[in-house]
Amino acid sequence: MKNRKKQNEKKQTLHQQIRKAIFLFALVPLTLVAILSFYFLYQNRVGRTVKDTKEKLQAQVEAMESEMSMIELMARSIWADTTFTTEVGQAAINDKLGEYNKYLFQERTLSTLKIVTSISQVQAARLHLEYQGLREYGRYLYSMDKAKKSTWYSERNEIGYSGKWYWNSLDEQVRIGYSDYFSEKNMASYVIPVKISNDLTGIFEIVIPMRMLLSELYSNNKNSNVFMMDANGVIYGLGSNGKYAGITKNELEKIAKIESFFEDDQDIYVCKCIWNGEPTLLTAERNPRTNVYVMKILSMKKQYQKMFIELFGLIVLESVIVLVLYLVISRIVGKLLRDFDVFSSCIKEVEKGNLNVRIPVLSQLEVNDMAIEYNKMLCKVTELMDTAVRREVMVKEAQIRSLEKQINSHFLYNVLDAIRMMAEVKGIYNVSDALLALARMFRYNLKVDSHYVLLQEEIAYLENYLKLCNIRYDYYITLSENITDEVRNLKVPKIILQPIAENSIVHGLDELAEDTTIYLKVYQKEKVAYIEMTDMGKGMDEAELQNVRDAVTFGGGGEHSTNGIGLHNIHERIQLMYGSEYGVEVYSKEQCYTKVVLKIPVQK
């Protein structure tokens, strides 16, 4: 199968191959546009819906939290008033209280509770007391028996002084017999225990419609529902006619892909899934005050339908663009290849060895530009071939001159060695030592078999140079070496230390004219070797240091070059041998020191 495909590709004409290549190349940006368009459509329709739903739910939870905080604050404020507590205790258990005093108690003391019922849609603010023969005051003060059917009644002795919220707290109550005792479905109650005296305790209850805490509870919206779920898995607020009426805690956890909402530390969930064949969004946020999750479940069917309609229109548009592009490419490629035969025939002539042939002026501008460039290339190739021949001749001549120079250098080395022997015979040992150092430097320079030497050899060459300098100058220069054993056999470029030492002497130490030390430190970090040479000379100021650094990097060192081998020469050789990440760095402080650092890779 693969062989047949390759044969078919070979049978295709150049026109077909170019057209195919350009067409496929043009499809890449179109494909990227399609992908990006789908992404932005998704973000516009689905992503924005998810974001808006999450933000609205968070706002509702914050509003619910604020409303509950206000209710709790009112309840605590009332029972923090000791005068109010005392008057309630006296009126509740005093059978001898006169009618006028009862009237005053109801109109003045209990008016505090009346004020509470006028705030934030509070339906009832009432006190239930545990006392036999309690005198009740309609709507505000009742015996505990009146609350037997309230959801908090069985837990009244376990409620802490911080209070507790109950949902659907009046769901099972009826009005029979207690026309002034407010009772209604879908109510939330905040209850706190009260202690008037050791013998008189009870529960203070504030009743508020659950829809006042969450406005969208119990709505019959067919495509979305807002509801609450407590730690027992009881769900409050689902409408009876909605699409999600009757959904259970297990089904919600399946949508959120978790085992349990209340066993997980996460407070906010945003989940997308397929529910009953429709794309569905579930957002949930935990209310930390009551440990209740406020949730919103929303059908995303309409959003996806709009997105797919827009996507279909985009696909149709891109299909039209692709078709037009294919026709345009076919037409352009056909015009471009009319002059190809002329081009091809000239290329074949060049292939036969005729470099003097040139492509004539062609009718097509693009192809003609290619022909002009091709003609220029032929001219350049001819010139390069002529240059290569001349260069080869020059290389041969240079090799001959190098051999002649090597013979002359050997002669000078042998003469120096003979003079050194004569000096030793006559006991002139300082001259003999100087000639020995000079002869070793000559021998080192005669090494032409490699551009690399061992670091130990380069240091020996530097030591011989300093011996000669100590004869030449009136002061003595000492070389202090701090070299780790692991780098002594490091391969380095030839003659990189002596020019640095010469720069130190000429530009940093000569004016001082006193005994001094040049410090040489070589160490390795990972796979990089650092060679540091430091002199305690006159140093440089910032401007002079910057000039030296520019000379090292860009050349033109002038006075910072010595015998034609300056810091730029060393820097350039290191970079040519190892790469641009290596080279020479210079540091200095005026009237203090100058340090040159060579950075080279480790090669042993």
C-alpha positions as CSV (number, residue, x, y, z in Angstrom):
1,M,0.0,0.0,0.0
2,K,2.8,2.4,0.9
3,N,4.8,1.5,-2.2
4,R,1.8,2.2,-4.4
5,K,1.3,5.6,-2.6
6,K,4.9,6.5,-3.3
7,Q,4.6,5.5,-7.0
8,N,1.5,7.7,-7.3
9,E,3.4,10.7,-5.8
10,K,6.3,10.1,-8.3
11,K,3.8,10.2,-11.2
12,Q,2.5,13.6,-10.1
13,T,3.6,16.5,-12.2
14,L,5.5,19.4,-10.7
15,H,2.4,21.6,-11.3
16,Q,0.4,19.1,-9.1
17,Q,3.0,18.9,-6.4
18,I,3.4,22.6,-6.1
19,R,-0.3,23.2,-6.1
20,K,-0.7,20.5,-3.4
21,A,2.1,21.9,-1.3
22,I,0.8,25.5,-1.4
23,F,-2.8,24.3,-0.8
24,L,-1.8,22.3,2.3
25,F,0.4,25.2,3.5
26,A,-2.6,27.5,3.2
27,L,-4.8,25.1,5.1
28,V,-2.7,25.4,8.2
29,P,-3.7,29.0,9.1
30,L,-7.3,28.2,8.1
31,T,-7.3,25.3,10.4
32,L,-5.9,27.4,13.2
33,V,-8.5,30.0,12.5
34,A,-11.2,27.3,12.8
35,I,-9.8,26.0,16.1
36,L,-9.5,29.5,17.5
37,S,-13.0,30.4,16.3
38,F,-14.4,27.3,18.0
39,Y,-12.6,28.2,21.2
40,F,-13.9,31.8,21.2
41,L,-17.4,30.6,20.3
42,Y,-17.2,28.2,23.2
43,Q,-15.9,30.9,25.6
44,N,-18.6,33.3,24.3
45,R,-21.5,31.0,24.7
46,V,-20.6,28.3,27.3
47,G,-17.6,30.0,29.1
48,R,-19.5,33.2,29.6
49,T,-22.6,31.4,30.9
50,V,-20.4,29.4,33.4
51,K,-18.7,32.6,34.6
52,D,-22.0,34.6,34.9
53,T,-23.7,31.7,36.7
54,K,-20.8,31.3,39.2
55,E,-20.6,35.1,39.9
56,K,-24.4,35.4,40.4
57,L,-24.4,32.4,42.8
58,Q,-21.5,33.9,44.7
59,A,-23.4,37.2,45.0
60,Q,-26.5,35.4,46.2
61,V,-24.5,33.5,48.8
62,E,-22.9,36.7,50.0
63,A,-26.4,38.4,50.2
64,M,-27.7,35.4,52.1
65,E,-24.7,35.6,54.5
66,S,-25.3,39.3,55.0
67,E,-29.1,38.8,55.7
68,M,-28.4,35.9,58.2
69,S,-25.7,38.0,60.0
70,M,-28.2,40.8,60.4
71,I,-30.9,38.5,61.8
72,E,-28.4,36.9,64.3
73,L,-27.1,40.3,65.3
74,M,-30.7,41.5,66.1
75,A,-31.4,38.4,68.1
76,R,-28.3,38.7,70.2
77,S,-28.8,42.5,70.7
78,I,-32.3,41.9,72.1
79,W,-31.2,39.4,74.7
80,A,-28.1,41.4,75.6
81,D,-30.5,44.0,77.1
82,T,-30.8,43.0,80.8
83,T,-33.7,45.4,81.4
84,F,-35.7,43.7,78.6
85,T,-34.8,40.3,80.0
86,T,-35.9,41.2,83.6
87,E,-39.2,42.7,82.5
88,V,-40.0,39.7,80.4
89,G,-39.3,37.4,83.3
90,Q,-41.5,39.4,85.7
91,A,-44.4,39.7,83.3
92,A,-44.3,36.0,82.3
93,I,-44.5,34.5,85.8
94,N,-46.3,37.3,87.9
95,D,-49.9,36.2,88.2
96,K,-50.7,39.4,90.2
97,L,-49.7,41.8,87.5
98,G,-52.4,44.4,86.9
99,E,-54.1,44.9,83.6
100,Y,-52.5,48.3,83.2
101,N,-49.1,46.9,83.8
102,K,-49.8,44.1,81.4
103,Y,-50.8,46.6,78.8
104,L,-47.6,48.6,79.4
105,F,-45.5,45.4,79.1
106,Q,-47.1,44.5,75.8
107,E,-46.9,48.0,74.3
108,R,-43.5,49.0,75.6
109,T,-41.4,46.0,76.3
110,L,-42.7,43.6,73.6
111,S,-42.6,46.5,71.1
112,T,-38.9,45.6,70.7
113,L,-39.9,42.3,69.0
114,K,-42.5,44.2,67.0
115,I,-39.7,46.3,65.6
116,V,-37.8,43.2,64.5
117,T,-40.8,41.9,62.5
118,S,-40.9,45.2,60.5
119,I,-37.3,44.6,59.3
120,S,-36.1,42.5,56.3
121,Q,-39.4,40.6,55.8
122,V,-39.3,38.9,59.2
123,Q,-42.6,37.1,59.7
124,A,-42.3,36.4,63.4
125,A,-40.1,37.2,66.4
126,R,-41.3,35.2,69.4
127,L,-40.2,33.8,72.7
128,H,-41.1,30.2,73.9
129,L,-40.6,29.7,77.7
130,E,-40.5,26.5,79.8
131,Y,-42.9,27.5,82.6
132,Q,-46.2,26.0,83.8
133,G,-49.0,28.5,83.9
134,L,-47.2,31.0,81.7
135,R,-49.2,34.0,80.7
136,E,-49.0,34.2,76.9
137,Y,-48.9,37.4,74.9
138,G,-50.1,36.9,71.3
139,R,-47.5,36.9,68.5
140,Y,-44.6,37.4,70.9
141,L,-44.6,35.3,74.1
142,Y,-45.7,31.6,74.2
143,S,-45.3,28.5,76.3
144,M,-42.8,25.9,74.9
145,D,-45.7,23.6,74.1
146,K,-46.8,25.8,71.2
147,A,-43.6,24.8,69.3
148,K,-43.9,21.0,69.6
149,K,-44.2,20.6,65.8
150,S,-41.3,22.9,65.0
151,T,-38.2,21.1,63.6
152,W,-36.0,22.6,66.4
153,Y,-38.3,21.5,69.3
154,S,-36.6,18.1,69.8
155,E,-33.1,19.7,69.8
156,R,-33.9,22.8,71.9
157,N,-31.8,21.6,74.8
158,E,-28.8,21.0,72.6
159,I,-28.7,24.4,70.8
160,G,-25.6,26.4,71.8
161,Y,-25.7,30.1,72.7
162,S,-24.4,31.1,69.3
163,G,-27.8,29.9,67.9
164,K,-28.7,27.7,65.0
165,W,-30.6,28.0,61.7
166,Y,-33.4,25.6,60.7
167,W,-34.9,25.2,57.2
168,N,-38.6,24.5,56.6
169,S,-38.9,24.9,60.3
170,L,-42.7,25.4,60.3
171,D,-43.5,22.9,57.5
172,E,-45.6,20.6,59.6
173,Q,-47.4,23.2,61.7
174,V,-51.1,24.1,61.4
175,R,-53.1,27.1,62.5
176,I,-55.8,25.2,64.3
177,G,-56.3,26.5,67.8
178,Y,-53.6,29.2,67.5
179,S,-54.9,31.9,65.2
180,D,-52.2,34.3,66.3
181,Y,-49.3,31.8,66.1
182,F,-47.7,32.4,62.7
183,S,-47.2,29.1,60.7
184,E,-46.3,28.8,57.1
185,K,-44.3,26.5,54.7
186,N,-40.9,27.3,53.3
187,M,-39.8,29.3,56.3
188,A,-36.3,29.5,57.9
189,S,-36.0,29.9,61.7
190,Y,-33.0,31.3,63.6
191,V,-33.3,30.1,67.2
192,I,-31.1,30.9,70.3
193,P,-31.5,29.6,73.8
194,V,-32.4,32.2,76.5
195,K,-32.0,32.1,80.3
196,I,-34.0,34.6,82.2
197,S,-33.4,32.9,85.6
198,N,-32.4,29.5,86.9
199,D,-36.0,28.4,86.8
200,L,-37.1,30.3,83.6
201,T,-35.4,29.2,80.3
202,G,-36.6,29.1,76.7
203,I,-36.0,29.6,73.0
204,F,-36.1,32.9,71.1
205,E,-37.1,32.3,67.4
206,I,-37.0,34.7,64.4
207,V,-38.9,33.4,61.4
208,I,-38.2,34.6,57.8
209,P,-39.3,33.3,54.4
210,M,-36.5,31.2,52.8
211,R,-37.0,33.2,49.6
212,M,-35.9,36.3,51.4
213,L,-32.5,34.7,51.9
214,L,-32.4,33.3,48.4
215,S,-34.7,35.0,46.0
216,E,-34.8,32.1,43.4
217,L,-35.8,29.4,45.8
218,Y,-39.0,27.5,44.9
219,S,-39.2,29.0,41.4
220,N,-40.7,27.0,38.6
221,N,-38.2,27.8,35.9
222,K,-38.1,24.9,33.5
223,N,-34.4,25.3,32.6
224,S,-32.8,26.2,35.9
225,N,-33.3,25.9,39.6
226,V,-31.6,27.5,42.7
227,F,-31.8,25.3,45.8
228,M,-30.0,24.4,49.1
229,M,-28.8,21.1,50.5
230,D,-27.9,20.5,54.1
231,A,-25.4,18.0,55.6
232,N,-28.2,15.4,55.8
233,G,-28.7,15.5,52.1
234,V,-32.1,17.2,52.4
235,I,-32.8,19.5,49.5
236,Y,-34.8,22.8,49.9
237,G,-36.1,25.1,47.3
238,L,-36.7,23.0,44.2
239,G,-39.9,23.9,42.3
240,S,-42.5,21.1,41.7
241,N,-42.8,21.6,38.0
242,G,-39.1,22.3,37.0
243,K,-37.0,20.0,34.9
244,Y,-34.8,19.1,37.9
245,A,-37.7,18.6,40.4
246,G,-37.0,15.5,42.5
247,I,-33.2,15.4,41.9
248,T,-31.4,13.7,44.8
249,K,-28.2,14.2,46.7
250,N,-26.6,11.1,45.1
251,E,-27.5,12.4,41.6
252,L,-25.9,15.8,42.4
253,E,-22.7,14.1,43.7
254,K,-22.6,12.0,40.5
255,I,-22.8,15.2,38.4
256,A,-20.0,16.8,40.5
257,K,-18.0,13.6,40.2
258,I,-17.3,13.3,43.9
259,E,-18.2,10.8,46.7
260,S,-19.8,13.4,49.0
261,F,-20.1,17.2,49.2
262,F,-19.6,17.2,52.9
263,E,-16.5,14.9,53.1
264,D,-14.6,17.2,50.7
265,D,-12.7,20.3,51.7
266,Q,-13.7,22.1,48.5
267,D,-16.2,25.0,49.0
268,I,-17.0,25.8,45.4
269,Y,-17.9,23.4,42.5
270,V,-18.5,24.2,38.9
271,C,-19.4,21.1,36.9
272,K,-20.5,20.4,33.4
273,C,-22.1,17.1,32.4
274,I,-24.9,15.4,30.3
275,W,-28.0,15.1,32.4
276,N,-31.0,13.2,30.8
277,G,-29.5,13.7,27.4
278,E,-28.9,17.5,27.8
279,P,-25.8,19.5,28.6
280,T,-26.1,20.7,32.2
281,L,-24.2,23.0,34.4
282,L,-24.1,22.6,38.2
283,T,-22.6,25.3,40.4
284,A,-22.4,24.9,44.2
285,E,-21.0,27.0,47.0
286,R,-20.8,26.2,50.7
287,N,-22.3,28.6,53.2
288,P,-19.7,28.4,56.0
289,R,-22.2,29.8,58.6
290,T,-24.7,27.0,58.3
291,N,-22.6,24.3,56.4
292,V,-25.3,24.3,53.7
293,Y,-24.6,24.2,50.0
294,V,-26.3,26.8,47.8
295,M,-26.6,25.3,44.3
296,K,-27.8,26.3,40.9
297,I,-28.5,23.7,38.1
298,L,-28.9,25.0,34.6
299,S,-29.7,23.4,31.2
300,M,-27.0,24.5,28.7
301,K,-29.0,23.2,25.7
302,K,-29.8,26.6,24.2
303,Q,-26.2,27.8,24.6
304,Y,-24.9,24.8,22.8
305,Q,-27.5,25.0,20.1
306,K,-26.5,28.6,19.3
307,M,-22.8,27.7,19.4
308,F,-23.3,24.9,16.9
309,I,-25.3,27.1,14.6
310,E,-22.5,29.7,14.6
311,L,-19.9,26.9,14.2
312,F,-21.8,25.5,11.2
313,G,-21.9,28.9,9.6
314,L,-18.2,29.2,10.2
315,I,-17.5,25.8,8.6
316,V,-19.5,26.8,5.5
317,L,-17.6,30.1,5.2
318,E,-14.3,28.4,5.5
319,S,-15.3,25.7,2.9
320,V,-16.1,28.5,0.4
321,I,-12.7,30.1,1.2
322,V,-10.9,26.8,0.7
323,L,-12.6,26.2,-2.6
324,V,-11.8,29.8,-3.8
325,L,-8.2,29.3,-2.6
326,Y,-7.8,26.1,-4.5
327,L,-8.9,27.7,-7.7
328,V,-6.7,30.7,-7.3
329,I,-3.7,28.5,-6.4
330,S,-4.2,26.4,-9.5
331,R,-4.3,29.4,-11.7
332,I,-1.3,31.1,-10.2
333,V,0.8,27.9,-10.3
334,G,-0.1,27.4,-14.0
335,K,1.2,30.8,-14.9
336,L,4.3,30.5,-12.9
337,L,5.4,27.2,-14.6
338,R,5.1,28.4,-18.2
339,D,8.7,29.6,-18.2
340,F,9.9,26.6,-16.3
341,D,11.0,24.7,-19.4
342,V,13.4,27.5,-20.3
343,F,14.7,27.5,-16.8
344,S,15.1,23.7,-16.8
345,S,17.0,23.6,-20.1
346,C,19.6,26.1,-18.8
347,I,20.0,24.1,-15.6
348,K,20.7,21.0,-17.6
349,E,23.4,22.8,-19.5
350,V,25.0,23.8,-16.2
351,E,24.8,20.2,-15.1
352,K,26.9,19.2,-18.1
353,G,29.6,21.6,-17.0
354,N,28.8,24.7,-19.0
355,L,29.0,27.5,-16.4
356,N,28.9,30.2,-19.0
357,V,25.2,29.7,-19.9
358,R,22.8,32.3,-18.7
359,I,19.0,32.2,-18.4
360,P,17.3,34.8,-20.7
361,V,14.7,37.4,-19.6
362,L,11.4,35.5,-18.9
363,S,7.9,36.8,-19.2
364,Q,6.8,35.9,-15.6
365,L,8.1,38.5,-13.1
366,E,8.5,36.0,-10.2
367,V,10.2,33.4,-12.3
368,N,12.3,36.0,-14.0
369,D,13.5,37.2,-10.5
370,M,14.5,33.6,-9.8
371,A,16.3,33.5,-13.1
372,I,18.2,36.7,-12.3
373,E,19.2,35.3,-8.9
374,Y,20.2,32.0,-10.5
375,N,22.4,33.9,-13.0
376,K,24.0,35.8,-10.1
377,M,24.6,32.5,-8.3
378,L,26.4,31.1,-11.4
379,C,28.6,34.2,-11.5
380,K,29.3,33.8,-7.8
381,V,30.1,30.1,-8.2
382,T,32.5,30.9,-11.0
383,E,34.2,33.6,-8.8
384,L,34.4,31.2,-5.8
385,M,36.0,28.5,-7.9
386,D,38.6,30.9,-9.2
387,T,39.2,32.2,-5.6
388,A,39.5,28.6,-4.3
389,V,42.2,27.8,-6.9
390,R,44.1,31.0,-5.9
391,R,43.7,30.2,-2.2
392,E,45.0,26.7,-2.7
393,V,48.1,28.1,-4.3
394,M,48.5,30.6,-1.5
395,V,48.2,27.9,1.2
396,K,50.9,25.8,-0.5
397,E,53.2,28.8,-0.6
398,A,52.4,29.6,3.1
399,Q,53.3,26.0,4.1
400,I,56.6,26.3,2.3
401,R,57.4,29.6,4.1
402,S,56.3,28.0,7.4
403,L,58.8,25.1,6.9
404,E,61.6,27.6,6.1
405,K,60.8,29.6,9.2
406,Q,60.7,26.5,11.3
407,I,64.2,25.6,10.0
408,N,65.5,29.1,10.9
409,S,63.9,28.8,14.4
410,H,65.6,25.5,15.0
411,F,68.9,27.1,14.1
412,L,68.3,29.9,16.6
413,Y,67.3,27.4,19.3
414,N,70.5,25.4,18.8
415,V,72.7,28.5,18.9
416,L,71.0,29.6,22.2
417,D,71.6,26.2,23.6
418,A,75.3,26.3,22.7
419,I,75.7,29.8,24.2
420,R,74.0,28.5,27.4
421,M,76.5,25.7,27.7
422,M,79.3,28.2,27.3
423,A,77.9,30.3,30.1
424,E,77.6,27.3,32.4
425,V,81.2,26.3,31.7
426,K,82.4,29.8,32.6
427,G,80.2,29.8,35.7
428,I,77.9,32.6,34.6
429,Y,74.8,30.8,35.9
430,N,72.3,33.7,35.8
431,V,73.0,34.1,32.1
432,S,72.7,30.4,31.6
433,D,69.3,30.3,33.4
434,A,68.1,33.2,31.3
435,L,69.2,31.5,28.1
436,L,67.6,28.2,29.2
437,A,64.2,30.1,29.8
438,L,64.5,31.8,26.4
439,A,65.4,28.5,24.7
440,R,62.4,26.7,26.3
441,M,60.1,29.5,25.0
442,F,61.6,29.0,21.5
443,R,61.0,25.3,21.7
444,Y,57.4,25.9,22.9
445,N,56.7,28.2,20.0
446,L,58.1,25.5,17.5
447,K,55.2,23.3,18.4
448,V,53.0,23.3,15.3
449,D,51.3,20.0,15.5
450,S,48.3,21.2,17.5
451,H,46.4,24.4,18.6
452,Y,45.9,22.8,22.1
453,V,48.4,22.3,24.9
454,L,48.2,21.1,28.5
455,L,47.5,23.7,31.1
456,Q,50.7,22.7,32.9
457,E,52.7,23.4,29.7
458,E,51.1,26.8,29.3
459,I,52.0,27.6,33.0
460,A,55.6,26.5,32.4
461,Y,55.8,28.8,29.4
462,L,54.5,31.7,31.6
463,E,57.1,30.9,34.3
464,N,59.9,31.1,31.7
465,Y,58.5,34.4,30.5
466,L,58.5,35.8,34.0
467,K,62.1,34.7,34.6
468,L,63.2,36.8,31.6
469,C,61.1,39.7,32.9
470,N,62.9,39.5,36.3
471,I,66.2,40.0,34.4
472,R,64.9,42.8,32.3
473,Y,63.2,44.9,35.1
474,D,64.6,46.4,38.3
475,Y,61.8,44.7,40.4
476,Y,61.0,41.1,41.0
477,I,57.7,39.5,39.9
478,T,56.5,36.3,41.7
479,L,53.9,34.0,40.3
480,S,51.5,32.6,42.9
481,E,49.6,29.5,41.8
482,N,46.3,28.3,43.2
483,I,45.4,25.4,40.9
484,T,43.3,22.3,41.7
485,D,44.6,18.9,40.7
486,E,41.6,18.1,38.5
487,V,42.5,20.9,36.0
488,R,46.3,20.5,35.7
489,N,45.9,18.3,32.6
490,L,43.2,20.5,31.1
491,K,43.6,21.2,27.4
492,V,43.7,24.9,26.6
493,P,44.5,27.0,23.5
494,K,48.2,27.8,23.0
495,I,49.8,31.0,24.3
496,I,46.8,32.5,26.3
497,L,48.5,33.2,29.7
498,Q,51.7,35.0,28.6
499,P,49.9,37.9,26.8
500,I,47.8,38.6,29.9
501,A,50.9,38.6,32.1
502,E,52.6,41.0,29.7
503,N,49.6,43.3,29.7
504,S,49.7,43.3,33.6
505,I,53.4,44.2,33.6
506,V,53.3,46.9,30.9
507,H,50.0,48.6,31.9
508,G,49.6,47.8,35.6
509,L,52.9,47.1,37.3
510,D,55.7,48.9,35.4
511,E,54.8,52.3,36.8
512,L,54.9,51.0,40.3
513,A,58.5,49.6,39.9
514,E,58.4,47.5,43.0
515,D,58.4,43.8,43.8
516,T,55.0,42.3,43.3
517,T,53.0,39.1,42.7
518,I,50.8,37.9,39.9
519,Y,48.1,35.5,41.1
520,L,47.1,32.6,39.0
521,K,43.9,30.7,40.0
522,V,42.4,27.8,38.0
523,Y,39.3,25.9,39.1
524,Q,36.4,23.9,37.6
525,K,32.6,24.4,38.0
526,E,30.7,21.5,36.6
527,K,32.0,21.3,33.0
528,V,33.5,24.8,32.7
529,A,37.1,25.8,33.7
530,Y,37.9,29.3,35.0
531,I,41.4,30.7,34.7
532,E,41.9,33.9,36.7
533,M,45.0,36.1,36.6
534,T,45.2,39.0,39.0
535,D,47.8,41.7,39.5
536,M,47.9,44.3,42.3
537,G,48.8,47.1,40.0
538,K,47.4,50.6,39.4
539,G,44.0,49.2,38.2
540,M,41.5,51.1,36.0
541,D,38.7,53.5,36.5
542,E,35.2,52.7,35.2
543,A,35.7,54.5,31.8
544,E,39.0,52.9,31.1
545,L,37.7,49.5,32.1
546,Q,34.7,49.9,29.8
547,N,37.1,50.8,26.9
548,V,39.2,47.6,27.6
549,R,36.0,45.5,27.7
550,D,34.9,47.0,24.3
551,A,38.4,46.3,22.9
552,V,38.2,42.7,24.1
553,T,34.7,42.2,22.6
554,F,35.0,44.2,19.4
555,G,38.7,44.4,18.7
556,G,40.8,47.5,18.1
557,G,42.4,47.3,21.4
558,G,45.3,49.7,20.5
559,E,47.4,50.1,23.6
560,H,45.8,47.1,25.2
561,S,47.4,44.8,22.6
562,T,50.9,43.4,23.0
563,N,53.1,42.2,20.2
564,G,50.0,41.7,18.0
565,I,48.4,39.2,20.5
566,G,46.1,41.2,22.7
567,L,43.1,40.3,24.9
568,H,40.8,40.5,21.8
569,N,43.0,37.9,20.1
570,I,42.6,35.5,23.0
571,H,38.9,36.2,23.3
572,E,38.3,35.6,19.6
573,R,40.4,32.4,19.5
574,I,38.5,30.9,22.5
575,Q,35.1,31.8,20.9
576,L,36.2,30.3,17.5
577,M,37.3,27.1,19.2
578,Y,34.5,26.6,21.8
579,G,31.6,28.9,21.0
580,S,30.2,32.4,21.9
581,E,29.4,31.4,25.5
582,Y,33.1,31.3,26.4
583,G,35.8,33.9,26.2
584,V,37.6,36.7,28.2
585,E,36.2,38.9,31.0
586,V,38.0,41.8,32.7
587,Y,37.5,43.2,36.2
588,S,39.4,46.1,37.8
589,K,39.4,48.6,40.6
590,E,41.4,51.8,40.4
591,Q,44.6,51.8,42.5
592,C,43.8,48.2,43.7
593,Y,43.8,45.4,41.2
594,T,43.1,44.1,37.7
595,K,41.7,40.6,37.1
596,V,41.3,38.8,33.7
597,V,39.1,35.7,33.7
598,L,39.2,33.1,30.9
599,K,36.2,30.8,30.6
600,I,36.7,27.6,28.6
601,P,35.0,24.1,28.5
602,V,36.7,21.2,30.3
603,Q,38.6,19.1,27.8
604,K,41.2,16.6,29.1
